[in-house]
Amino acid sequence: MAKQIEICYYNSFVLTGGRKPGLWHIEESRIKGDFNGVSTDYGARAYITDEEYGIRRRPNAMIYSGVFNSKTKTNKTNEFPTGESITRAVDIANGSIQKLHAEDTNLNIFQQHKVNKALIDKDAIYTAEGVGLTSTGARVIGEIVPYTGRFGISDNPESFAYFANRKYFVDKSRGAVMRLSQNGLEKISDYGMIDFFRDNLELISSDYYGGGEIGRVYGMYDSRHDEYVVSLQHSSISGGKKSIDSPNYSTATGFLTLGFCEKTNGWVSFYSYKPTFGFSMRNQFYTFNKYDIYKHYKGDKYNNFYNSQFNDPSYITLIMNDGSSQIKTFTSINYEGSSGWIMDRAEAENVSRDGYVYSSQKEEAYKIPKKGVTIIDNNGMTIDVGFKLRESKYYADLKQKIPYDSSNYSAAFNNNTINTTLGIKGYHAEIDMLYHEPTGLGNKVELYAVSNEIKI
């Protein structure tokens, strides 16, 4: 059989003076290319020349090659026969394809603004009643079926993570974090974090060609704690401890890392590490700190990430909102957990005495230190403050930091004295519980429950 040989060269010039690759077509007339072998005539042939050859980019299309089988030594991965139907395309109106994920006998296709499912090695046929059936076919990528809902993965395929039959990703364009499962698409950012993701995802830029900073949204799954961990990373993002007295705690800048727990179906915690990638293997969780891999949950030190001890305090912010439509006085606070927790902040909005005007002024409770703290006031009297252990719970009264005074909301308060006025008044209260032991960094501490007493 005669052979056709293509030779590509790069030293030809076009009239515009630019360099452009050239292509020669040489066809042998000798059977098998043997020297002095039997020659054949050309016979009747049709020739066609492509004058507009070049690279074509189809961001919404897929193409597949021939098969590869290591057992039979079959390798056709370099064959793309144009006579066969080897391409499949999705609607370009939904943006480019950013991520492909094969799952069992289906292929999940993540576009910028849409998620689709395609059948693998089978196709769909329909009965006269319009009922869809699947049948084995020669087509590698079968019918493409879109999932309900206009959500996509935007320009952040790095946010994709999966575990079992659940897939997670971030749609930055719509300010949403999504979960794809057998129930279809679900917006898990709606579980108490709508404003948070809407505001922070808007700060992340994807300006690839404008010269600006490129923001990233890294997603990973922690199978040890059944959590989808997502890290928003951009210089304009900031978070961390904010106290009414502005203590010297460093604030996390440039990233926010938090986790969504499948057990509670909610967002459970912020984390103090900044990963560049992560994965789970054999019930262990690993993340990358730039190019170094790090194993979590090892050793006996807590708040230790990438072999560095995190020196800032651990804290949790709680919202006390019993009887949300009623004005009430929050009189006390108690918690169950390790000794050493302090109440760093407690605030409740003021309500005017006539009951008709809702004021933006806030009443603040004096900080409640840990158990066994004694303060000396201006009169030299010692006052024992802090949480007191009663029936396996740590208990303390909420005392105002600024007395309620309708004529002067900015009444002075001496930090060396404690106001004896009990309770703070409002519709709801925000409370920060904080744990920070300078001499005990890395120790395990626990906080099981926080509750309060109110008077209507």
C-alpha positions as CSV (number, residue, x, y, z in Angstrom):
1,M,0.0,0.0,0.0
2,A,1.3,3.4,-0.9
3,K,2.1,5.8,2.0
4,Q,1.4,9.5,2.4
5,I,4.0,11.5,4.3
6,E,3.4,15.0,5.7
7,I,6.4,17.2,6.3
8,C,6.0,20.4,8.3
9,Y,8.6,23.2,8.1
10,Y,8.9,26.5,9.9
11,N,11.3,28.6,7.8
12,S,8.9,29.9,5.1
13,F,7.8,33.5,5.0
14,V,4.5,35.0,3.8
15,L,4.1,38.3,2.1
16,T,3.4,40.1,5.3
17,G,6.9,39.3,6.5
18,G,5.8,37.1,9.3
19,R,6.9,33.5,9.9
20,K,4.4,30.8,9.2
21,P,4.7,27.0,9.2
22,G,4.5,25.4,5.8
23,L,3.3,21.9,4.9
24,W,4.4,19.6,2.1
25,H,2.5,16.5,1.1
26,I,4.7,13.7,-0.4
27,E,3.1,10.4,-1.5
28,E,5.1,7.3,-2.3
29,S,4.3,5.2,-5.3
30,R,6.1,2.1,-4.1
31,I,4.1,-0.6,-2.3
32,K,5.1,-0.7,1.4
33,G,7.8,1.9,0.6
34,D,10.3,-0.8,-0.4
35,F,13.4,0.1,-2.4
36,N,12.8,-0.8,-6.1
37,G,9.4,-2.3,-5.0
38,V,6.4,-2.6,-7.2
39,S,5.0,0.8,-8.1
40,T,1.3,1.7,-8.6
41,D,-0.5,4.2,-10.6
42,Y,-2.3,7.1,-9.1
43,G,-5.5,6.3,-10.7
44,A,-8.6,8.5,-10.3
45,R,-8.1,10.7,-7.3
46,A,-9.7,13.8,-5.8
47,Y,-7.5,16.4,-4.2
48,I,-8.6,19.2,-1.9
49,T,-6.5,21.9,-0.4
50,D,-7.4,23.7,2.9
51,E,-6.2,27.3,2.5
52,E,-7.5,28.4,6.0
53,Y,-5.9,25.8,8.2
54,G,-5.2,26.8,11.8
55,I,-6.2,26.4,15.4
56,R,-9.9,26.6,16.2
57,R,-10.9,26.9,19.9
58,R,-14.3,25.6,20.8
59,P,-14.7,26.2,24.6
60,N,-18.1,24.5,24.7
61,A,-17.1,21.3,22.8
62,M,-15.5,18.0,23.6
63,I,-13.6,15.5,21.4
64,Y,-12.4,12.0,22.1
65,S,-9.8,9.8,20.5
66,G,-9.6,6.1,19.9
67,V,-9.4,3.5,22.7
68,F,-6.5,2.6,24.9
69,N,-6.3,-1.0,26.2
70,S,-3.2,-1.9,28.1
71,K,-4.1,-5.6,28.1
72,T,-4.3,-6.0,24.4
73,K,-1.6,-3.3,23.7
74,T,-4.1,-1.3,21.8
75,N,-3.3,2.4,21.7
76,K,-5.4,4.7,19.5
77,T,-5.2,7.8,21.6
78,N,-3.6,9.6,18.7
79,E,-6.4,8.8,16.3
80,F,-9.2,11.4,15.7
81,P,-11.0,10.1,12.6
82,T,-12.9,13.0,11.1
83,G,-15.3,10.5,9.4
84,E,-16.8,9.5,12.7
85,S,-18.9,11.5,15.2
86,I,-16.3,12.1,17.9
87,T,-17.3,15.6,19.1
88,R,-20.1,16.7,21.5
89,A,-21.0,20.3,22.3
90,V,-23.0,22.1,24.9
91,D,-24.8,25.4,24.6
92,I,-22.3,28.1,24.2
93,A,-24.8,30.6,25.8
94,N,-24.0,29.0,29.2
95,G,-20.3,29.7,28.9
96,S,-17.2,27.5,28.4
97,I,-16.6,24.1,29.9
98,Q,-14.5,24.5,33.0
99,K,-14.6,21.0,34.6
100,L,-15.4,17.4,33.6
101,H,-16.0,14.7,36.2
102,A,-16.7,11.1,35.4
103,E,-19.0,9.3,37.8
104,D,-20.0,5.7,37.3
105,T,-21.4,5.6,33.8
106,N,-22.2,9.4,33.6
107,L,-20.1,12.4,32.8
108,N,-20.8,15.6,34.7
109,I,-20.0,18.7,32.6
110,F,-19.5,22.0,34.6
111,Q,-19.9,25.1,32.5
112,Q,-19.6,28.7,33.7
113,H,-23.3,29.1,34.1
114,K,-24.7,25.6,33.8
115,V,-24.2,22.0,35.0
116,N,-25.0,19.1,32.6
117,K,-24.9,15.3,32.7
118,A,-24.0,13.1,29.7
119,L,-24.3,9.4,29.3
120,I,-21.1,7.4,28.7
121,D,-21.1,4.4,26.2
122,K,-24.9,4.5,26.0
123,D,-27.6,6.7,24.6
124,A,-31.2,7.6,25.3
125,I,-34.1,6.5,23.2
126,Y,-37.7,7.5,23.7
127,T,-40.9,5.5,23.4
128,A,-44.1,6.7,21.7
129,E,-45.3,8.1,25.0
130,G,-42.1,10.1,25.4
131,V,-40.6,8.0,28.1
132,G,-36.8,7.9,28.0
133,L,-34.9,4.7,28.0
134,T,-31.2,4.0,27.9
135,S,-29.5,1.6,25.6
136,T,-26.0,0.6,24.9
137,G,-24.5,2.3,21.8
138,A,-21.3,3.0,20.0
139,R,-21.3,6.7,20.9
140,V,-18.9,7.4,23.8
141,I,-20.6,10.6,24.9
142,G,-24.4,10.1,24.7
143,E,-27.2,12.5,25.2
144,I,-26.5,15.6,27.3
145,V,-29.1,16.4,29.9
146,P,-28.9,19.7,32.0
147,Y,-29.6,19.8,35.7
148,T,-32.5,22.0,36.9
149,G,-31.3,25.4,37.9
150,R,-29.1,28.0,36.3
151,F,-25.9,27.5,38.4
152,G,-22.4,26.9,37.1
153,I,-18.8,26.8,38.4
154,S,-18.0,30.3,37.0
155,D,-14.2,30.6,36.5
156,N,-13.3,28.6,39.6
157,P,-12.9,24.9,38.8
158,E,-10.4,24.7,41.7
159,S,-13.4,25.0,44.0
160,F,-14.6,21.5,43.0
161,A,-14.5,18.6,45.4
162,Y,-16.4,15.4,45.8
163,F,-17.0,12.6,48.2
164,A,-19.3,9.5,47.6
165,N,-22.2,10.7,45.5
166,R,-21.9,14.4,46.5
167,K,-20.1,17.1,44.5
168,Y,-19.4,20.6,45.8
169,F,-18.4,23.7,43.9
170,V,-18.7,27.5,44.1
171,D,-20.6,29.7,41.7
172,K,-18.9,33.1,42.2
173,S,-21.0,34.8,39.6
174,R,-24.1,34.2,41.8
175,G,-22.5,34.3,45.2
176,A,-23.4,30.7,45.9
177,V,-21.8,27.5,47.2
178,M,-23.5,24.5,45.6
179,R,-23.9,20.8,46.3
180,L,-24.8,18.3,43.6
181,S,-26.2,15.0,44.7
182,Q,-29.0,12.6,43.7
183,N,-31.4,15.3,44.8
184,G,-30.0,17.6,42.1
185,L,-28.4,21.1,42.7
186,E,-28.7,22.5,46.2
187,K,-27.5,26.0,47.4
188,I,-25.8,25.2,50.7
189,S,-24.7,28.8,51.1
190,D,-28.3,29.5,52.1
191,Y,-27.8,27.7,55.4
192,G,-27.1,30.8,57.4
193,M,-24.4,32.2,55.2
194,I,-26.2,34.0,52.4
195,D,-24.8,37.5,53.0
196,F,-21.3,36.2,53.9
197,F,-20.7,34.4,50.6
198,R,-22.5,37.0,48.5
199,D,-20.3,39.8,49.9
200,N,-16.9,38.0,50.0
201,L,-17.2,36.2,46.6
202,E,-17.9,39.5,45.0
203,L,-14.4,40.7,46.2
204,I,-12.6,37.8,44.4
205,S,-11.5,39.0,41.0
206,S,-10.7,36.7,38.0
207,D,-9.1,39.3,35.9
208,Y,-6.8,37.1,33.9
209,Y,-5.9,39.7,31.3
210,G,-6.5,43.0,32.9
211,G,-3.3,43.0,35.0
212,G,-5.1,42.7,38.3
213,E,-4.8,40.1,41.0
214,I,-6.4,36.7,40.3
215,G,-8.5,35.5,43.2
216,R,-8.9,31.8,44.0
217,V,-11.5,29.6,45.6
218,Y,-10.0,26.3,46.7
219,G,-12.4,23.5,47.6
220,M,-11.5,20.2,49.2
221,Y,-13.3,17.5,51.2
222,D,-12.3,16.4,54.7
223,S,-13.6,12.8,55.0
224,R,-12.4,12.6,58.6
225,H,-14.9,15.2,59.8
226,D,-17.3,14.9,56.8
227,E,-16.7,18.6,55.8
228,Y,-16.5,20.4,52.6
229,V,-13.7,22.9,53.2
230,V,-13.6,26.1,51.0
231,S,-10.9,28.8,51.2
232,L,-11.6,32.2,49.7
233,Q,-8.3,33.9,48.8
234,H,-7.8,37.5,47.7
235,S,-6.0,40.4,49.2
236,S,-9.2,42.3,49.7
237,I,-10.7,39.6,52.0
238,S,-10.2,40.1,55.7
239,G,-11.7,38.4,58.8
240,G,-10.9,37.4,62.3
241,K,-11.6,38.5,65.9
242,K,-13.2,41.9,66.3
243,S,-13.5,43.1,69.9
244,I,-15.3,46.1,71.4
245,D,-12.0,47.0,73.1
246,S,-9.9,46.3,70.0
247,P,-7.4,44.0,71.6
248,N,-4.0,43.2,70.0
249,Y,-5.2,40.2,68.2
250,S,-4.0,39.8,64.6
251,T,-6.7,39.7,62.0
252,A,-6.6,37.2,59.2
253,T,-6.0,39.0,55.9
254,G,-6.1,37.7,52.4
255,F,-8.1,34.6,53.1
256,L,-11.1,33.0,54.8
257,T,-11.3,29.2,55.2
258,L,-14.4,27.6,56.5
259,G,-16.1,24.2,56.5
260,F,-19.6,22.8,55.8
261,C,-20.5,19.8,57.8
262,E,-22.7,17.1,56.3
263,K,-23.6,15.7,59.8
264,T,-25.3,19.0,60.8
265,N,-26.0,20.3,57.3
266,G,-24.5,23.7,58.2
267,W,-21.4,25.8,58.3
268,V,-19.6,24.9,61.5
269,S,-16.3,26.7,61.8
270,F,-13.7,29.1,60.4
271,Y,-10.1,27.8,60.2
272,S,-6.8,29.5,60.6
273,Y,-4.9,27.9,57.8
274,K,-4.5,29.0,54.1
275,P,-4.3,26.0,51.8
276,T,-3.5,25.9,48.2
277,F,-5.1,22.5,47.6
278,G,-6.3,19.6,49.7
279,F,-7.7,16.0,49.6
280,S,-8.6,13.0,51.7
281,M,-7.0,9.6,51.5
282,R,-7.6,6.6,53.8
283,N,-9.6,8.7,56.3
284,Q,-6.8,11.2,56.6
285,F,-6.9,14.9,55.5
286,Y,-4.0,16.6,53.7
287,T,-3.6,20.1,52.5
288,F,-0.8,21.9,50.6
289,N,1.0,24.9,52.0
290,K,2.3,26.2,48.6
291,Y,4.3,23.2,47.5
292,D,4.6,21.4,50.9
293,I,2.1,18.7,51.8
294,Y,0.7,18.8,55.4
295,K,-1.2,16.1,57.3
296,H,-3.9,17.4,59.7
297,Y,-5.0,16.0,63.0
298,K,-1.6,14.7,63.9
299,G,0.2,15.1,67.2
300,D,-1.2,16.4,70.5
301,K,-1.1,20.1,69.7
302,Y,-4.2,22.1,68.7
303,N,-4.3,25.3,66.6
304,N,-1.1,24.1,65.0
305,F,-1.0,24.4,61.2
306,Y,2.0,23.8,58.9
307,N,4.2,23.3,61.9
308,S,3.5,26.8,63.2
309,Q,1.5,27.5,66.4
310,F,-1.4,29.8,65.9
311,N,-1.2,32.3,68.7
312,D,-4.5,34.1,68.3
313,P,-7.4,33.1,70.5
314,S,-10.1,30.6,69.5
315,Y,-13.5,32.2,69.7
316,I,-17.1,31.6,68.8
317,T,-19.8,34.2,68.2
318,L,-23.4,33.4,69.4
319,I,-26.7,35.1,68.8
320,M,-29.2,34.8,71.6
321,N,-32.6,35.4,70.1
322,D,-35.3,33.7,72.2
323,G,-38.6,35.4,71.6
324,S,-37.3,37.4,68.7
325,S,-40.3,39.9,68.7
326,Q,-40.2,40.6,72.4
327,I,-38.1,43.2,74.2
328,K,-36.2,41.4,77.0
329,T,-33.4,41.7,79.5
330,F,-30.5,39.2,79.2
331,T,-29.6,38.7,82.9
332,S,-27.0,35.9,82.9
333,I,-24.8,33.5,80.8
334,N,-23.6,30.0,81.5
335,Y,-21.6,27.5,79.5
336,E,-20.6,23.8,79.6
337,G,-17.0,23.0,78.7
338,S,-13.4,23.5,79.8
339,S,-12.4,25.9,82.5
340,G,-10.8,29.1,81.2
341,W,-13.3,30.5,78.7
342,I,-14.1,34.2,79.0
343,M,-17.0,36.3,77.6
344,D,-15.1,38.8,75.5
345,R,-18.2,40.7,74.2
346,A,-21.9,41.0,74.8
347,E,-24.1,43.5,73.0
348,A,-27.8,44.2,72.8
349,E,-29.6,47.0,71.0
350,N,-31.1,49.7,73.1
351,V,-34.9,50.4,73.0
352,S,-36.2,53.9,74.0
353,R,-38.3,54.3,77.1
354,D,-41.4,55.3,75.3
355,G,-41.3,51.9,73.4
356,Y,-41.9,53.4,70.0
357,V,-38.4,54.3,68.8
358,Y,-35.9,51.6,68.0
359,S,-32.5,53.0,68.7
360,S,-29.2,52.0,67.0
361,Q,-27.3,52.6,70.3
362,K,-26.1,49.4,72.0
363,E,-25.8,48.4,75.6
364,E,-22.6,46.5,76.3
365,A,-22.0,44.0,79.1
366,Y,-18.8,44.1,81.1
367,K,-16.3,41.4,80.1
368,I,-16.6,38.3,82.2
369,P,-13.1,36.8,82.8
370,K,-12.3,33.2,83.6
371,K,-12.9,31.5,86.9
372,G,-11.2,32.9,90.0
373,V,-10.4,36.6,89.0
374,T,-10.5,39.3,91.7
375,I,-10.8,43.0,90.9
376,I,-10.2,45.9,93.3
377,D,-12.5,48.9,92.7
378,N,-11.8,52.6,93.4
379,N,-12.8,52.2,97.1
380,G,-10.3,49.4,97.7
381,M,-13.0,46.8,97.9
382,T,-12.2,43.4,96.3
383,I,-14.9,42.0,94.1
384,D,-14.7,38.4,92.9
385,V,-15.7,38.2,89.2
386,G,-15.6,35.6,86.5
387,F,-17.5,32.4,85.9
388,K,-18.5,30.4,88.9
389,L,-18.9,26.6,88.7
390,R,-22.4,25.5,89.7
391,E,-23.7,22.0,89.0
392,S,-21.2,21.3,86.3
393,K,-21.9,24.6,84.5
394,Y,-19.9,27.9,84.6
395,Y,-22.3,30.7,85.5
396,A,-22.0,34.5,85.6
397,D,-24.3,37.5,85.7
398,L,-24.4,40.0,82.8
399,K,-23.6,43.4,84.2
400,Q,-23.8,46.6,82.1
401,K,-20.6,48.3,81.0
402,I,-22.5,51.6,80.3
403,P,-25.5,52.5,82.5
404,Y,-28.7,53.1,80.7
405,D,-29.3,56.9,80.6
406,S,-31.8,58.3,78.1
407,S,-30.2,61.8,78.3
408,N,-26.6,60.6,77.8
409,Y,-25.8,57.5,75.9
410,S,-22.1,58.1,76.1
411,A,-21.9,58.0,79.9
412,A,-18.4,57.6,81.1
413,F,-17.3,54.2,82.6
414,N,-14.3,53.6,84.7
415,N,-12.7,50.2,83.7
416,N,-11.6,49.8,87.3
417,T,-15.1,49.5,88.6
418,I,-17.9,47.2,87.8
419,N,-21.4,48.5,87.3
420,T,-23.9,46.5,89.5
421,T,-26.8,47.1,87.1
422,L,-27.9,43.6,86.1
423,G,-28.7,42.6,82.5
424,I,-28.6,44.2,79.1
425,K,-31.8,45.0,77.2
426,G,-32.8,44.5,73.6
427,Y,-34.4,42.1,71.1
428,H,-31.4,39.9,70.7
429,A,-27.8,39.7,72.1
430,E,-24.5,38.9,70.4
431,I,-22.0,37.2,72.6
432,D,-18.3,36.3,71.9
433,M,-16.9,33.4,73.9
434,L,-13.1,33.4,73.8
435,Y,-10.3,31.1,75.0
436,H,-6.7,32.3,75.1
437,E,-4.0,30.9,77.4
438,P,-0.6,32.3,76.6
439,T,1.2,29.6,78.6
440,G,-1.0,26.7,77.4
441,L,-1.0,27.1,73.6
442,G,-1.9,24.0,71.7
443,N,-3.9,22.4,74.6
444,K,-7.3,20.9,73.9
445,V,-10.2,22.9,75.2
446,E,-13.9,22.2,74.7
447,L,-17.1,24.2,74.6
448,Y,-20.3,22.1,74.5
449,A,-23.1,24.6,75.1
450,V,-23.8,28.3,75.9
451,S,-27.1,29.5,77.3
452,N,-28.6,32.5,79.0
453,E,-31.5,33.6,81.2
454,I,-33.9,36.3,80.1
455,K,-36.7,38.5,81.6
456,I,-39.5,39.7,79.4
